[in-house]
């Protein structure tokens, strides 16, 4: 495969790992609360990120690049935005409107494209814009069930979902900006270095927050270390691939292709939860696949 297209398999692997992470983290929300479950992916993912950076450094014989001021600003922006995005997403899911929340959260590629254009100067061609619109439309179509609408559950899920998508978009732009601002090093070592800093900042922020305002959730997250360890590993694995993707291409490309995660989640529901696939969902899948195909064709 052409090296310029390596972001494609990397993104698909990231989406697969994130599908498993989301399922594990959603169950933890019921036992240790929203902020506790948010903290788990960072605290328990941080050691795995450190191991990955050490392994990457040994494999490539490269020293992790030193941070600079621009890197720290972008990394902090990405870290804080991702914390807020995750907390908003999990809070909205507790409103029992999972499909609607998913729809609004998955408007992220549109927002990523706009933020990337404004903040990083990432290119946005007409073909890419069309691909993003088609794929996002497919997610919206899949998420609206017969007899309901995107506002059927009130405006809290709408507000939380859109805000979550916006912060996820800012997180993607922040982390890509951090990767690009590092001096020297291959894309792999810059991605791994940024991941360690990002997870380290997130872990520190959430440990302080929980220690001050929600010690019960903090203690509960330590007590539930076994499922938390699994969520942390899958979260670090997904993030490792996301960051490599951000190092290789625009965040808009990565987050649009990442919509295949919706298809993976649908497959899991069909296989393990015996949920039938409706015509509306099939039509949405076709649109997602069409959008992804347009995106890939635009890269040629």
Secondary structure as UniProt FT lines:
FT   HELIX           3..5
FT   HELIX           6..60
FT   HELIX           69..93
FT   TURN            94..96
FT   HELIX           98..105
FT   TURN            106..107
FT   HELIX           108..115
FT   HELIX           116..120
FT   HELIX           126..143
FT   TURN            146..147
FT   TURN            150..153
FT   HELIX           155..181
FT   HELIX           187..213
FT   HELIX           215..223
FT   HELIX           225..248
FT   HELIX           251..257
FT   TURN            258..259
FT   HELIX           260..272
FT   HELIX           279..298
//
